[in-house]
Amino acid sequence: MGMTNRVSALCSVAILVASASAVAASFPEKPVHLVVPFPPGGTTDVVARRISKRVGEILGQPVVIENKGGAGGTIATLMVAKSPPDGYTLLMATNSHTANPAIYKSLPFDTVKDFRSVVMIGDTPGLVVIHPSVPANTLQEFVALAKVSNPPLVYGTAGAGTFPHLATELFLDRAEIQMTHLPYKGAGPAMVDLLGGVYQFKVDALPTAGQFIKSGKLKVLAATSLERMPQMPDLPTVAEQGYPGFETAFWMAVLAPAGTPDDAVNTIEKAFVKALQDPEIKQQLFVDGFRVIAKPGSTADELIARELKQWPPIVKKAGILAN
């Protein structure tokens, strides 16, 4: 190769490297959309809104929350799976993401292959809450009531396969009681009807149930964490009240469509981790009962793989089937 050709080749390489660096440095050039698979008002929505503004400030572009509820989160999940893999459309995934393959006979996307984990946000234990009209003040009293109730007591959830549904079925199995399931299209609508006394029992979370517990509009009987929550040290756990080892938590992670470039994923991950380390946000989430994890997508991958094996036998035993 002559000197002229070598110089030309080196210049071409330099241009390509500079162009790639410019693309990486320019992301994001427009608002990033974070799709929440449930209606406004639920725990996922509350936490997403808690951190989205700070993430947007770090990225230099707004993070827009899009609520796409319905079908146990599968509508939002499909939307993200089919979005361009450019980093501008993200999914706030929860336990439903790993339970839905066991609940639905078929899904229009692959839970693993169609997504790339970006960052593990954190988790929060469930709170066992009941309407104040229910004549029970402890978990044991509620179980005793449920065993003799005719017709059966009713529990509400944000929908089939959501964390409240799975957590409740785990508890019903351990407590050896039966209740009637009343599914809603999101935690917000489910909470409205619980407050109205339409049904009696729900597994919720501190971000959405806390204000109603404080005001006396709901009674709280237990936490689903293995150890007591530091935010509610006087509240006994389910495990303490006759069900040793009982533990389940509601987790959240950010996923992107498969094929999203490394530069975009890394930029988004760093922005979320930095936002979650912000003292003000950490304090807000602590008050909400949320445990910040703020680790790379590989942590979410491990959790997703574990739960994809965990939920099928539970779903089968409970007879949970969406279609």
N, C-alpha and C positions, 0 to 999 in steps of 0.2 A: 504494500500500500504506500503510495506517494505521500509526501509531506502535506500536500494540499488536501488529499482525501482524509488523512489522519486528523487534521485540524477541523475539517468539516464534520467528521464523525464525533469528535470530542465536543464540538459546539452543539451538535444535535442532542447528545446525552445531557449536556448542561442545560439545554432548553427544556428537555423532558423533566429533569429533576426540579428545575425552577418552577415549571408548570404544576407538578405534583405538590410541591411545597406551597404554592399559591393556593391550590384547591384546598389543601389541608388547613391552611391558615385562615381561609375565608369562611369555613363552616362555623356556625350557620349564617346564611345570608338572608334568612327570612324566619318567621315564627315557627317554632317547633310545636307540634300538636301531640298532647299526651291524652290518649284515649282511656277513659275510665269505663269499665264494662258494667256499670250500674248507674241508676239515676242519682241525681243530686241528693245530698243529705245523709248518705251512708258513710261508714268508716273509711272506705277506700277514697271516696270523694273528699272527705274532710282532710285526710292526710295529704292527698295529692295537692289540694289547694294550699295547705300549710307551707309546702316546700316549693311550689311551682314559681312563685314570684321571685324568690331568691335565686333559683336555678336560672331563670330568665335573665336576671341581673348579671350573673356570672357569665352566661353565654353571650350576652349583648343582644339578645333577641327574646321577645316574649315567649313564654311557654303557655300555650292555650289549652285549657282543659275542655275535652269533648266527652260528654256523657252519652254513652250508647248502651243503654240497658236492654235487657230481654234475653230470653233463652239461656239463662244461667251464665251469661257472659260470652256466649258463643258469637253473638252478632258483632260485638266489638272486636273479638279475637279474629274473626274472619276478615273484618275491615282492615285490620293492621296487617294480617298475613298477605293480603292482596295489594297492599300499598307499595309504592316504589321504595326499594331498599336504599334510601338516601339519607336516613337519619332524621327526617322531618316528621315522621309519624311513629309514635311509640305506644306501647301498651302497658298499662299498670296492671300487672297480673297478680292473681291471688290464688288461694287454695282451689278455687273453681277450675283453674287452668289444668290442674293435675287430676281432678276428679271427673271432669267431663268426659274423657275417653272411656271411663267405666260406666258412666250414666247414659250416654247417648249411643245408640246402635251404630251410628256413623256420624262423622264430622267432616265438614267441607275443607278441612285443613289438617295438617300433621302437627300435633302439639310440640314435637321436638324439631323436626326437620324444617319447618316453615318459620322458625324463630331463632333469634340470636339474643342471648341474655346480655344485658348491659350493666345492670347494677342491682345488688340486693339491698333493698331499702331497710326493712326491719320487720318486727312482728309485735303482736299484742295478744294477751290472753282474752278469752271470752268471759263475759259476766252472765251468770244465770239470773235473769230478772223475771218478776211476775207482776201482774196487775194487783194493786193494793186491795182489791175486793176478795182476792183469794185468801182463805183462812189458814195461812201457813206463814211462819216466820223463820223457819230453818229449812234446809234441804231435806232433812229427814221427815219433817212434817209434810212437806210437799209430796214426797214420794208416797207416804202413807195415804195421803188424800187421793193421789192419782191411782193408786191400786184399787180403791173402792168406788171411784167415780163412775157413774153410769148415767148418761153416755160419757165416753172418755173425754178427758180434758184436751184442749187444743193448743198446739204450739205453732207459732208463725216464724217464717224465714224470709230471706231476701230472694228465695227461689231455689229450685231443685239443684243440689250439688254445691250450693254456697257454703261457706264456712259455718254459719249458724245451723244449717241443715245437717251437715256431717257431724258437727260437734254434738248436736242434740241426739242424733241417732246413736252415737257412741255412748252417750250417757244413758239413754233408754235401754240399751243393751246391757250395760253394767247394772243398772238399777232394776232390771227385769220388770219394766212397766211399759204400757202401751198408751200412746197419745195419737190424736189425729193431726196430720200435717196440713197447715194452711199456707201455701206458698204465695209470695208476692213478687212483683217485678221491681225489686230493690228494697234496701233496708229502710229508706225513708218512708215509703208507703206502709211497710210492715210496722214501723214504730208508731205511726199515726193511729193505726187500728189497735195496737196494744194499749196505748194511752186511753183509747176510747172504750176499752173493755170488750172488744170484739172477740179476743181470745185471751188465754191466761199466761202463757209461758213463752220465753224467748231467750236464746243465747245471743247476746249483743256484745258491744265493746264500749269502753269508757268514753271515746270521742263522741259517740252518739247518745249513749244512755246516761252519762255522768250527770248532766244538768237535771234530768228527770228523777234521778236517784236523790240528788240533793234537795229537790223541791218536794219530795214525798209522793210524786206521781207514779213512781215505780218502787217496788221492793227488790233489793238485791240479796240473793241467798248464797252465792259462792262465786269464786273465780276458777277458771279452768286451768290455771298454771299449777305447776307442781308445788311451788312455794308461794307464799303470800305476796301480793303486789305491794311494792314500797309505797305506792300512792294510796293504798287502802289497807294498811297494816292490820286493821281490826276485822277485816273480811276473811273468813275461813275459806279454804279451797275445797273443791269437790273431793279431792284425795283425803283431806282431813275428816270429811264427814261420812266416812264409811266406804270409800272407794279408792283404796291405796293404789298409787301409781297412775291415777287418771291425770292425763295432761294433753292439751291440744291448744294450738295457737293460730291466730290469723296472721298470715304473712303477706308481704307485698314486695314485688320486684318489677323492675322496668325491663321490658323486652322490645326488640326491634325486629323488623322483617329479616329473614335469612338473606344473606348477601350484602347487608349493610356494611360499608367500608370500615376498615379499622380506625381510620382517622376520625370518622364521625362517632363511632362507638366510644373511642377513648376520650374524646372531647366531652361527650354527654356524661360518661361515667365520672370523670373528674369533677364536672360541674355539680352533679348530684352529691358526690361524696363531700365536696367542699360546703355545699348548702346544708347538708345534714350535720356538719361539724360546727355550724354557726351556733353560738351559745343561746341566742334567743329562740331559734327554731328547736334546738335540743330541749330547752326548757318547756316550750309549748307541747312538744311531743311527749315529754315525760308526764306533764299534767294530763295528757290524753291517755296515759297508760301504755304508750308506744315505746318499744325498745329499739333504739337505733342500731343497725348493724353496719350499714354503709361499706359494703365490701364489693369487689369486682363480680362480674357476671358468672364467673366460675363457681362462686358460692351458691348462686341461684340454680345453676345447672345441677349441682349435687343434690340440692333439696328437691328439685323437680324430678330427678331420676328416682330418688327414694320414695316420693309420694306416688309416683306412677305405679309402683309395686304395692304400695300400702293400701290404696283406696279400693281396688277391685273387690277383694273379699268382703270389705265392710259394706260397700254398695250392694253387692249381691245378697248378703244376709239381710240387709234392711229393705231390699226390694225397691231400691231407688232406680227408676227408669223414666227418662224424659220423652222418648219417642220409640 
